[in-house]
């Protein structure tokens, strides 16, 4: 896997031309993005339990999830279960959305068919989101107060990028956010190569296909 990632980052044209994506490998990339994003769950739960947000607004708005066995019971607030499911599902849904957009936009000039191959290669374009999410989650876990007294902006935005914006300006969070904003451009560069390989396009045509969807997801949130 390390050699494959190195080739993806240093020689994307050769990587996508030679890659025959399997469901496990492409899905593993998306799963990794989702697993890293779970790091925002503790701060979100802490925020929901704080006096800033009344319990009846969010925590009590959904029934708890309970697992009961002999002499043992686990209860999780419904909103937490929903949050975990959404964070894990977001990369998959975003990948399918982008793959469908790229497939349709490339249809007039494509010489190759196969949505499965397109989606499988597009999934590898989410690797830069790992580079954006790891520092974002790390900084958030270190800096987030144990009992927040103000509302923070926390969440995941398309294409599966974590954002964390404190109540007041913080240069460290601003730097992490700037990295996060740049990473979709990096994903777009990889997607251009992926679409070119999957749909039989030139790199210039691939860039034209991915340009608008990529630009639309730029921004701090």
C-alpha positions in Angstrom: 0.0 0.0 0.0 2.9 2.4 0.8 4.4 1.9 -2.7 1.0 2.4 -4.3 0.4 5.7 -2.4 3.9 6.9 -3.3 3.2 6.3 -6.9 -0.2 8.0 -6.7 1.3 11.1 -5.2 4.4 11.3 -7.3 3.3 9.8 -10.6 -0.5 9.9 -10.8 -0.7 9.5 -14.6 1.2 6.1 -14.4 -0.7 5.1 -11.3 -4.2 5.5 -12.8 -3.1 4.1 -16.2 -2.0 0.9 -14.5 -4.5 0.7 -11.7 -7.3 -1.9 -11.9 -9.3 -0.7 -8.8 -10.8 -3.4 -6.6 -13.7 -2.7 -4.3 -11.6 -3.4 -1.2 -8.8 -1.0 -2.1 -11.0 1.8 -3.3 -13.3 1.3 -0.4 -10.3 1.2 2.0 -9.4 4.7 1.0 -12.9 6.0 1.7 -13.0 4.0 5.0 -9.7 5.5 6.1 -11.1 9.0 5.5 -14.2 8.2 7.5 -12.3 6.6 10.4 -10.1 9.7 10.7 -13.1 12.0 10.7 -14.5 10.1 13.8 -12.0 12.1 15.8 -14.4 15.0 15.9 -17.0 13.0 17.7 -15.7 13.6 21.3 -15.6 17.4 20.8 -19.1 17.4 19.2 -20.5 15.3 22.1 -18.8 17.6 24.6 -20.3 20.6 22.9 -23.8 19.0 22.9 -23.5 18.2 26.6 -22.3 21.7 27.5 -24.6 24.4 28.8 -24.3 26.1 25.4 -26.8 23.8 23.8 -29.8 22.6 25.9 -30.2 18.8 26.1 -33.7 18.9 24.8 -32.6 20.7 21.6 -30.3 17.9 20.3 -29.4 15.1 22.7 -33.0 14.4 23.8 -34.4 14.9 20.3 -33.4 11.4 19.2 -34.1 8.1 21.0 -31.0 6.4 22.6 -29.5 3.3 20.9 -29.3 0.4 23.4 -27.6 -2.9 23.2 -28.5 -5.3 25.9 -27.0 -8.7 26.7 -26.8 -10.9 29.8 -25.6 -8.6 32.6 -24.4 -5.9 30.3 -26.0 -2.9 28.6 -24.7 -0.2 26.4 -26.6 3.0 25.7 -25.5 5.6 23.2 -27.4 8.8 22.5 -29.2 8.6 19.1 -27.6 11.7 17.8 -24.1 10.2 18.4 -25.0 7.1 16.5 -26.4 9.3 13.7 -23.2 11.4 13.7 -20.9 8.3 13.5 -22.9 6.9 10.6 -22.9 10.2 8.7 -19.2 10.6 9.1 -18.5 7.1 7.8 -21.0 7.4 5.0 -20.0 10.9 3.8 -16.8 9.9 1.9 -18.7 7.1 0.1 -21.6 9.3 -0.9 -19.3 12.1 -2.0 -17.2 9.6 -4.1 -20.3 8.3 -5.8 -21.6 11.9 -6.4 -18.3 13.1 -7.9 -17.9 9.9 -10.0 -21.4 10.4 -11.4 -20.8 14.1 -12.2 -17.5 13.3 -13.8 -19.0 10.4 -15.8 -21.8 12.5 -17.1 -19.7 15.6 -17.9 -17.2 13.5 -19.8 -19.8 11.6 -21.7 -19.6 13.8 -24.9 -15.9 13.2 -25.4 -15.3 9.8 -23.6 -14.0 6.9 -25.5 -14.2 4.4 -22.6 -17.2 3.2 -20.6 -17.5 1.7 -17.1 -18.9 3.7 -14.2 -17.4 1.1 -11.8 -13.9 1.8 -12.9 -14.5 5.6 -12.9 -15.8 5.4 -9.3 -13.0 3.1 -8.2 -10.3 5.5 -9.5 -12.1 8.6 -8.2 -12.0 7.1 -4.7 -8.2 7.4 -4.8 -8.6 11.1 -5.3 -9.8 11.3 -1.7 -6.3 10.6 -0.3 -5.6 14.3 0.1 -8.5 14.6 2.4 -6.5 12.4 4.8 -3.7 14.9 4.7 -6.3 17.6 5.5 -8.2 15.8 8.2 -5.4 14.4 10.3 -4.0 17.8 11.4 -7.5 19.2 11.7 -8.6 16.5 14.1 -5.3 16.5 16.0 -5.4 20.3 16.6 -9.1 20.1 17.6 -8.5 17.3 20.1 -5.7 19.2 21.7 -7.3 22.7 21.8 -10.9 21.9 22.4 -12.0 22.9 26.0 -13.3 20.2 28.3 -16.4 22.3 29.0 -17.0 24.7 26.1 -18.7 27.9 27.0 -19.2 29.1 23.4 -20.4 27.5 20.2 -17.8 26.1 17.8 -18.4 25.3 14.2 -17.6 21.6 13.8 -18.4 19.2 11.0 -17.6 17.7 7.7 -18.0 19.3 4.3 -17.8 18.1 0.7 -15.6 16.3 -0.3 -15.3 14.7 3.2 -13.1 17.4 4.7 -13.3 18.1 8.5 -13.6 21.7 9.6 -13.2 23.2 13.0 -13.7 26.9 13.6 -13.3 28.3 17.1 -15.5 31.2 18.4 -12.6 33.6 18.1 -9.9 33.8 15.5 -7.0 31.4 16.2 -3.9 31.4 13.9 -3.4 27.7 14.4 -6.9 26.8 13.3 -6.7 29.3 10.5 -3.5 27.5 9.2 -5.2 24.1 9.4 -8.2 25.5 7.6 -6.0 26.9 4.8 -4.4 23.5 4.3 -7.9 22.0 4.2 -9.0 24.4 1.6 -6.0 23.6 -0.6 -6.4 19.9 -0.4 -9.6 19.8 -2.6 -7.4 21.3 -5.4 -5.0 18.5 -4.9 -7.9 16.0 -5.1 -9.0 17.7 -8.3 -5.6 17.2 -9.8 -5.8 13.5 -9.0 -9.4 13.3 -10.3 -8.3 14.8 -13.6 -5.8 11.9 -14.0 -8.4 9.4 -12.8 -11.1 10.6 -15.2 -8.6 10.7 -18.1 -7.6 7.1 -17.4 -11.1 5.8 -16.8 -12.8 7.6 -19.7 -10.1 7.6 -22.3 -9.5 11.4 -22.2 -6.5 13.6 -22.5 -5.3 15.2 -19.3 -6.5 18.6 -20.6 -10.0 17.1 -21.1 -9.9 15.6 -17.7 -9.1 18.9 -16.1 -12.0 20.5 -18.0 -14.3 17.8 -16.7 -13.4 18.1 -13.0 -12.8 21.9 -12.9 -16.3 23.2 -12.0 -17.2 20.6 -9.4 -13.8 21.0 -7.7 -14.1 24.8 -7.6 -17.6 24.6 -6.1 -16.4 22.7 -3.0 -13.6 25.1 -2.2 -14.0 27.2 0.9 -13.5 27.0 4.7 -16.9 25.3 5.2 
